Amino acid sequence: MGEAEKISAAVFAVRTTAGQEKNVADLIAARVEMNKLPIKAILVPEILKGYIFIEADGPHSVEKAIAGIKHVRSRVPGVVTFPEVERYIVVKPVIEELDEDDIVEIVGGPFKGMRAKITRVDRTKEEVTLELLEATFTLPITVHADYVKLIEKAKKE
C-alpha cells in the first residue's frame, strides 16, 4: 500500500442550522447518490449540535455535495483529525447514565413497556434493580442495563 492510498480520504466539518443536522445529512446523501459524488461517509454526531462530518477525498467533493443545500451554513476550513471525530462516535454504555431514583422504561423482557424507578445500580454486573411503577404491589426486579431506557433523571436537591 503506497503513501497516497493511506490518506485517500479526509474528514471535513460542515456547519448547519442547529437541529437540522439529520435533514442536511439526508439531503447530502441523496445528492451524493444521484450525482455519484466521491463521498465515503456522512456522520451526524448526536452530542454536537450544528455540525456534521463528511468523509471525502478532498474539499472540492464536499463543496459540490453541500452547494445550495438548505440549512448548510458553511464548510469549516481545514481537515478534522480522526481523534477529534472519534470522540463523537465512541458509544457510552447505558449503565453510565443511570442513577438511583431515575425513571426508566423497560424495553425488553416480560415487563416491556412498563415504567420503573431504579432502586439500585450495580455497575460491575451492569444490572439495575427496579421498582415497577404500574404494579399493584412493589416487587423489586433486577434486569440488565441494556433492557432499560432512561425517561427522566432523578431530581437532585
PyRosetta script that sets phi, psi and omega in degrees:
from pyrosetta import init, pose_from_sequence

init()
pose = pose_from_sequence("MGEAEKISAAVFAVRTTAGQEKNVADLIAARVEMNKLPIKAILVPEILKGYIFIEADGPHSVEKAIAGIKHVRSRVPGVVTFPEVERYIVVKPVIEELDEDDIVEIVGGPFKGMRAKITRVDRTKEEVTLELLEATFTLPITVHADYVKLIEKAKKE")
pose.set_psi(1, 121.8)
pose.set_omega(1, -178.4)
pose.set_phi(2, -78.7)
pose.set_psi(2, 168.0)
pose.set_omega(2, 178.6)
pose.set_phi(3, -56.2)
pose.set_psi(3, -42.7)
pose.set_omega(3, -176.1)
pose.set_phi(4, -63.5)
pose.set_psi(4, -34.6)
pose.set_omega(4, -178.8)
pose.set_phi(5, -70.1)
pose.set_psi(5, -34.2)
pose.set_omega(5, -178.1)
pose.set_phi(6, -61.5)
pose.set_psi(6, -42.5)
pose.set_omega(6, -178.3)
pose.set_phi(7, -109.2)
pose.set_psi(7, 51.1)
pose.set_omega(7, -177.9)
pose.set_phi(8, -77.8)
pose.set_psi(8, -17.7)
pose.set_omega(8, -179.2)
pose.set_phi(9, -137.2)
pose.set_psi(9, 151.9)
pose.set_omega(9, 177.0)
pose.set_phi(10, -133.2)
pose.set_psi(10, 163.7)
pose.set_omega(10, 180.0)
pose.set_phi(11, -107.3)
pose.set_psi(11, 130.7)
pose.set_omega(11, -179.1)
pose.set_phi(12, -118.7)
pose.set_psi(12, 143.7)
pose.set_omega(12, 178.0)
pose.set_phi(13, -96.9)
pose.set_psi(13, 142.0)
pose.set_omega(13, 178.0)
pose.set_phi(14, -127.2)
pose.set_psi(14, 126.9)
pose.set_omega(14, 177.3)
pose.set_phi(15, -80.6)
pose.set_psi(15, 138.2)
pose.set_omega(15, 179.3)
pose.set_phi(16, -132.5)
pose.set_psi(16, 171.3)
pose.set_omega(16, 172.0)
pose.set_phi(17, -66.5)
pose.set_psi(17, 132.9)
pose.set_omega(17, -179.8)
pose.set_phi(18, -59.4)
pose.set_psi(18, 133.8)
pose.set_omega(18, -179.7)
pose.set_phi(19, 90.7)
pose.set_psi(19, -9.5)
pose.set_omega(19, -178.5)
pose.set_phi(20, -109.1)
pose.set_psi(20, 10.5)
pose.set_omega(20, -174.4)
pose.set_phi(21, -56.5)
pose.set_psi(21, -45.7)
pose.set_omega(21, -178.0)
pose.set_phi(22, -64.0)
pose.set_psi(22, -43.7)
pose.set_omega(22, 179.5)
pose.set_phi(23, -62.4)
pose.set_psi(23, -44.4)
pose.set_omega(23, 178.9)
pose.set_phi(24, -60.0)
pose.set_psi(24, -46.0)
pose.set_omega(24, -179.9)
pose.set_phi(25, -59.8)
pose.set_psi(25, -41.6)
pose.set_omega(25, 179.1)
pose.set_phi(26, -63.8)
pose.set_psi(26, -42.4)
pose.set_omega(26, 179.2)
pose.set_phi(27, -64.8)
pose.set_psi(27, -42.9)
pose.set_omega(27, 178.8)
pose.set_phi(28, -64.1)
pose.set_psi(28, -43.6)
pose.set_omega(28, 179.6)
pose.set_phi(29, -58.9)
pose.set_psi(29, -41.6)
pose.set_omega(29, 179.9)
pose.set_phi(30, -64.2)
pose.set_psi(30, -42.6)
pose.set_omega(30, 179.3)
pose.set_phi(31, -66.0)
pose.set_psi(31, -42.2)
pose.set_omega(31, 178.9)
pose.set_phi(32, -59.1)
pose.set_psi(32, -44.9)
pose.set_omega(32, 179.9)
pose.set_phi(33, -62.9)
pose.set_psi(33, -47.2)
pose.set_omega(33, -177.0)
pose.set_phi(34, -65.6)
pose.set_psi(34, -44.7)
pose.set_omega(34, -174.5)
pose.set_phi(35, -98.4)
pose.set_psi(35, 7.0)
pose.set_omega(35, 179.8)
pose.set_phi(36, 50.6)
pose.set_psi(36, 47.9)
pose.set_omega(36, -179.7)
pose.set_phi(37, -76.9)
pose.set_psi(37, 148.6)
pose.set_omega(37, -177.5)
pose.set_phi(38, -79.6)
pose.set_psi(38, 57.9)
pose.set_omega(38, 177.4)
pose.set_phi(39, -102.4)
pose.set_psi(39, 127.6)
pose.set_omega(39, -176.4)
pose.set_phi(40, -91.1)
pose.set_psi(40, -35.7)
pose.set_omega(40, -177.8)
pose.set_phi(41, -156.4)
pose.set_psi(41, 151.7)
pose.set_omega(41, 173.8)
pose.set_phi(42, -127.1)
pose.set_psi(42, 125.1)
pose.set_omega(42, -177.7)
pose.set_phi(43, -117.9)
pose.set_psi(43, 129.1)
pose.set_omega(43, 176.4)
pose.set_phi(44, -113.0)
pose.set_psi(44, 97.2)
pose.set_omega(44, -179.2)
pose.set_phi(45, -72.2)
pose.set_psi(45, 129.6)
pose.set_omega(45, -177.6)
pose.set_phi(46, -64.5)
pose.set_psi(46, -36.5)
pose.set_omega(46, -173.5)
pose.set_phi(47, -89.6)
pose.set_psi(47, -5.0)
pose.set_omega(47, -179.7)
pose.set_phi(48, -112.8)
pose.set_psi(48, 103.7)
pose.set_omega(48, -177.4)
pose.set_phi(49, -80.6)
pose.set_psi(49, 141.5)
pose.set_omega(49, 174.2)
pose.set_phi(50, 83.0)
pose.set_psi(50, 10.2)
pose.set_omega(50, 179.2)
pose.set_phi(51, -140.8)
pose.set_psi(51, 148.0)
pose.set_omega(51, 167.2)
pose.set_phi(52, -132.9)
pose.set_psi(52, 157.7)
pose.set_omega(52, 178.6)
pose.set_phi(53, -112.2)
pose.set_psi(53, 138.7)
pose.set_omega(53, 178.6)
pose.set_phi(54, -126.0)
pose.set_psi(54, 126.6)
pose.set_omega(54, 176.4)
pose.set_phi(55, -95.4)
pose.set_psi(55, 123.3)
pose.set_omega(55, -177.6)
pose.set_phi(56, -150.2)
pose.set_psi(56, 171.5)
pose.set_omega(56, -178.8)
pose.set_phi(57, -79.5)
pose.set_psi(57, -14.4)
pose.set_omega(57, 178.4)
pose.set_phi(58, -173.8)
pose.set_psi(58, 166.6)
pose.set_omega(58, -178.0)
pose.set_phi(59, -62.9)
pose.set_psi(59, -30.4)
pose.set_omega(59, 180.0)
pose.set_phi(60, -61.8)
pose.set_psi(60, -37.1)
pose.set_omega(60, 178.4)
pose.set_phi(61, -66.0)
pose.set_psi(61, -39.5)
pose.set_omega(61, 179.4)
pose.set_phi(62, -66.3)
pose.set_psi(62, -45.3)
pose.set_omega(62, 179.1)
pose.set_phi(63, -56.7)
pose.set_psi(63, -43.4)
pose.set_omega(63, 178.7)
pose.set_phi(64, -62.0)
pose.set_psi(64, -42.1)
pose.set_omega(64, -176.2)
pose.set_phi(65, -69.4)
pose.set_psi(65, -32.7)
pose.set_omega(65, -174.9)
pose.set_phi(66, -99.6)
pose.set_psi(66, -8.9)
pose.set_omega(66, -175.8)
pose.set_phi(67, -56.3)
pose.set_psi(67, 122.4)
pose.set_omega(67, 174.8)
pose.set_phi(68, 73.7)
pose.set_psi(68, 6.8)
pose.set_omega(68, -179.6)
pose.set_phi(69, -81.2)
pose.set_psi(69, 133.2)
pose.set_omega(69, -178.5)
pose.set_phi(70, -60.4)
pose.set_psi(70, 142.2)
pose.set_omega(70, 178.4)
pose.set_phi(71, 74.0)
pose.set_psi(71, 2.0)
pose.set_omega(71, 173.5)
pose.set_phi(72, -85.3)
pose.set_psi(72, 125.7)
pose.set_omega(72, 178.8)
pose.set_phi(73, -86.7)
pose.set_psi(73, -58.4)
pose.set_omega(73, -178.8)
pose.set_phi(74, -169.0)
pose.set_psi(74, 166.3)
pose.set_omega(74, 171.5)
pose.set_phi(75, -91.1)
pose.set_psi(75, 131.4)
pose.set_omega(75, 178.3)
pose.set_phi(76, -73.1)
pose.set_psi(76, 126.8)
pose.set_omega(76, -178.7)
pose.set_phi(77, -59.6)
pose.set_psi(77, 145.1)
pose.set_omega(77, 178.0)
pose.set_phi(78, 90.2)
pose.set_psi(78, -178.9)
pose.set_omega(78, -176.1)
pose.set_phi(79, -111.5)
pose.set_psi(79, 143.8)
pose.set_omega(79, 177.6)
pose.set_phi(80, -91.8)
pose.set_psi(80, 129.6)
pose.set_omega(80, -179.6)
pose.set_phi(81, -75.4)
pose.set_psi(81, 154.8)
pose.set_omega(81, -177.6)
pose.set_phi(82, -60.2)
pose.set_psi(82, -43.0)
pose.set_omega(82, 177.5)
pose.set_phi(83, -57.8)
pose.set_psi(83, -32.1)
pose.set_omega(83, 177.2)
pose.set_phi(84, -66.5)
pose.set_psi(84, -39.3)
pose.set_omega(84, 179.6)
pose.set_phi(85, -74.5)
pose.set_psi(85, -38.6)
pose.set_omega(85, -175.1)
pose.set_phi(86, -54.8)
pose.set_psi(86, -37.3)
pose.set_omega(86, -177.7)
pose.set_phi(87, -66.7)
pose.set_psi(87, -15.1)
pose.set_omega(87, 176.7)
pose.set_phi(88, -93.4)
pose.set_psi(88, -10.3)
pose.set_omega(88, -178.4)
pose.set_phi(89, -113.5)
pose.set_psi(89, 0.6)
pose.set_omega(89, 176.4)
pose.set_phi(90, -76.4)
pose.set_psi(90, 123.7)
pose.set_omega(90, -176.0)
pose.set_phi(91, -87.0)
pose.set_psi(91, 126.2)
pose.set_omega(91, 177.4)
pose.set_phi(92, -87.0)
pose.set_psi(92, 137.1)
pose.set_omega(92, 176.3)
pose.set_phi(93, -63.5)
pose.set_psi(93, 146.5)
pose.set_omega(93, -178.6)
pose.set_phi(94, -53.8)
pose.set_psi(94, -39.5)
pose.set_omega(94, -174.2)
pose.set_phi(95, -57.0)
pose.set_psi(95, -31.2)
pose.set_omega(95, -178.3)
pose.set_phi(96, -63.7)
pose.set_psi(96, -27.0)
pose.set_omega(96, -176.3)
pose.set_phi(97, -93.5)
pose.set_psi(97, -4.7)
pose.set_omega(97, -175.4)
pose.set_phi(98, -97.4)
pose.set_psi(98, 140.9)
pose.set_omega(98, 177.0)
pose.set_phi(99, -137.9)
pose.set_psi(99, 165.9)
pose.set_omega(99, 177.0)
pose.set_phi(100, -60.6)
pose.set_psi(100, 147.4)
pose.set_omega(100, 179.5)
pose.set_phi(101, 73.2)
pose.set_psi(101, -0.4)
pose.set_omega(101, 174.2)
pose.set_phi(102, -68.8)
pose.set_psi(102, 149.2)
pose.set_omega(102, 176.1)
pose.set_phi(103, -97.9)
pose.set_psi(103, 129.1)
pose.set_omega(103, -178.4)
pose.set_phi(104, -128.3)
pose.set_psi(104, 162.9)
pose.set_omega(104, 172.0)
pose.set_phi(105, -113.0)
pose.set_psi(105, 136.2)
pose.set_omega(105, 179.5)
pose.set_phi(106, -82.6)
pose.set_psi(106, 127.1)
pose.set_omega(106, -173.7)
pose.set_phi(107, -108.5)
pose.set_psi(107, 4.3)
pose.set_omega(107, 178.6)
pose.set_phi(108, -158.0)
pose.set_psi(108, 163.3)
pose.set_omega(108, 178.1)
pose.set_phi(109, 86.4)
pose.set_psi(109, -172.7)
pose.set_omega(109, -175.0)
pose.set_phi(110, -66.7)
pose.set_psi(110, -20.5)
pose.set_omega(110, -178.3)
pose.set_phi(111, -100.8)
pose.set_psi(111, 17.6)
pose.set_omega(111, -177.4)
pose.set_phi(112, -51.9)
pose.set_psi(112, 134.3)
pose.set_omega(112, 177.9)
pose.set_phi(113, 91.2)
pose.set_psi(113, -11.3)
pose.set_omega(113, -178.8)
pose.set_phi(114, -87.4)
pose.set_psi(114, 150.9)
pose.set_omega(114, 176.0)
pose.set_phi(115, -95.2)
pose.set_psi(115, 148.6)
pose.set_omega(115, -178.5)
pose.set_phi(116, -148.9)
pose.set_psi(116, 160.9)
pose.set_omega(116, 176.1)
pose.set_phi(117, -109.3)
pose.set_psi(117, 135.3)
pose.set_omega(117, 179.9)
pose.set_phi(118, -77.0)
pose.set_psi(118, 127.9)
pose.set_omega(118, 177.6)
pose.set_phi(119, -104.4)
pose.set_psi(119, -24.0)
pose.set_omega(119, -179.8)
pose.set_phi(120, -153.5)
pose.set_psi(120, 143.4)
pose.set_omega(120, 177.4)
pose.set_phi(121, -122.1)
pose.set_psi(121, 121.6)
pose.set_omega(121, 176.3)
pose.set_phi(122, -108.2)
pose.set_psi(122, 96.4)
pose.set_omega(122, -175.0)
pose.set_phi(123, -69.2)
pose.set_psi(123, -28.8)
pose.set_omega(123, -179.0)
pose.set_phi(124, -69.7)
pose.set_psi(124, -41.3)
pose.set_omega(124, 178.5)
pose.set_phi(125, -89.2)
pose.set_psi(125, -6.0)
pose.set_omega(125, -175.4)
pose.set_phi(126, 57.2)
pose.set_psi(126, 43.9)
pose.set_omega(126, 179.5)
pose.set_phi(127, -122.7)
pose.set_psi(127, 152.4)
pose.set_omega(127, 174.5)
pose.set_phi(128, -126.2)
pose.set_psi(128, 140.6)
pose.set_omega(128, 175.0)
pose.set_phi(129, -98.8)
pose.set_psi(129, 129.7)
pose.set_omega(129, -173.0)
pose.set_phi(130, -120.4)
pose.set_psi(130, 156.8)
pose.set_omega(130, 171.5)
pose.set_phi(131, -119.5)
pose.set_psi(131, 115.4)
pose.set_omega(131, -178.3)
pose.set_phi(132, -66.9)
pose.set_psi(132, 131.6)
pose.set_omega(132, -178.2)
pose.set_phi(133, -81.9)
pose.set_psi(133, -27.1)
pose.set_omega(133, -176.3)
pose.set_phi(134, -92.1)
pose.set_psi(134, -3.9)
pose.set_omega(134, -178.3)
pose.set_phi(135, -76.8)
pose.set_psi(135, 150.8)
pose.set_omega(135, -179.8)
pose.set_phi(136, -72.7)
pose.set_psi(136, -32.2)
pose.set_omega(136, 174.5)
pose.set_phi(137, -129.5)
pose.set_psi(137, 145.3)
pose.set_omega(137, -175.5)
pose.set_phi(138, -80.2)
pose.set_psi(138, 123.2)
pose.set_omega(138, 178.7)
pose.set_phi(139, -129.2)
pose.set_psi(139, 116.5)
pose.set_omega(139, -179.1)
pose.set_phi(140, -69.7)
pose.set_psi(140, 132.5)
pose.set_omega(140, 175.8)
pose.set_phi(141, -123.6)
pose.set_psi(141, 146.2)
pose.set_omega(141, 179.0)
pose.set_phi(142, -113.3)
pose.set_psi(142, 126.8)
pose.set_omega(142, 179.8)
pose.set_phi(143, -132.5)
pose.set_psi(143, 160.6)
pose.set_omega(143, 175.6)
pose.set_phi(144, -67.6)
pose.set_psi(144, 144.2)
pose.set_omega(144, -176.9)
pose.set_phi(145, -58.6)
pose.set_psi(145, -26.4)
pose.set_omega(145, 179.2)
pose.set_phi(146, -67.3)
pose.set_psi(146, -16.2)
pose.set_omega(146, -178.3)
pose.set_phi(147, -90.2)
pose.set_psi(147, 4.1)
pose.set_omega(147, 178.4)
pose.set_phi(148, -123.6)
pose.set_psi(148, 151.2)
pose.set_omega(148, 177.4)
pose.set_phi(149, -124.4)
pose.set_psi(149, 129.2)
pose.set_omega(149, -178.1)
pose.set_phi(150, -67.4)
pose.set_psi(150, 127.9)
pose.set_omega(150, 178.1)
pose.set_phi(151, -104.4)
pose.set_psi(151, -45.0)
pose.set_omega(151, -173.7)
pose.set_phi(152, -150.9)
pose.set_psi(152, 129.0)
pose.set_omega(152, 177.6)
pose.set_phi(153, -73.0)
pose.set_psi(153, 150.3)
pose.set_omega(153, 176.9)
pose.set_phi(154, -66.7)
pose.set_psi(154, 144.2)
pose.set_omega(154, 178.8)
pose.set_phi(155, -74.7)
pose.set_psi(155, 122.3)
pose.set_omega(155, 178.5)
pose.set_phi(156, -90.4)
pose.set_psi(156, 128.4)
pose.set_omega(156, 179.9)
pose.set_phi(157, -80.5)
pose.dump_pdb("model.pdb")
